[in-house]
Each structure stands twice: as C-alpha cells, then as structure tokens.
Amino acid sequence: WRKGGQRLVQMKENTAKHYVNRDQCRCMILRNGALQIKHLVKEDSGNYTVVVYQQDGKLKAEENIVFVVQGERNHLRCACPFPSLSEPVPQPILSTECENKTVSVKCEVKQ
C-alpha cells in the first residue's frame, strides 16, 4: 500500500513490513490485504494505491483509490468515538455507499 507515492506497508508471505512509523501512520495491513487506518482524521484523505503480485513476482493487479475524510474533528467527535475523548457516545450507525469504484462511509450517532 502507498499513499501519494509513499510506501506505507506491505505483506509478503504473511509478514507485514511498515515503511513509515507505525504510530504516526496508525495503519496496518490485514491478512486479506486490506489496509486498516485507526482513528481517521481529515489528513488521512488522499490517493492510495494497492499493488498485488503473484507468487512468481509478476504483477497481478494495481488499484488506485481516492479516499476522502470529510468534516472537522469537532464534527467527527460526535459521530465516531476516539479513545482520547472522555465523553461516551451511543452506538454509532455505519452506512456505506459504493458507486463507480468510489466508497462513501458515514458514521453517525442518534442523539
């Protein structure tokens, strides 16, 4: 996985290798190859690229994904709980919409 051309993390033979500071990135690669980013912030928005190779080293697939985190932290604070915040929030409701290779994820809390 890369963000804007900078390598973030890769998996080879079920072993993950980070190319950036793990705490600063807040990212990890799951066993299925998916990228997980914890505690999203607006600065996580950007162009992400995933490249998949076959076992013989030949390119299998490459996908570019534009990821957008909308809203200011104050707005996200009410919708998505962060461990650093002390006020509890009710169970969030997640909804997704996928259209033309674009995924929108919405996290909200009914007050």
Secondary structure, 3 states (H helix, E strand, C coil): CEECCEECEEEECCEEEECCCHHHHCEEECCCCCEEECCCCHHHCEEEEEEEECCCCCEEEEEEEEECCCCCHHHHHHHCCCCCCCCCCCCCEEEEEEECCEEEEEEECCC
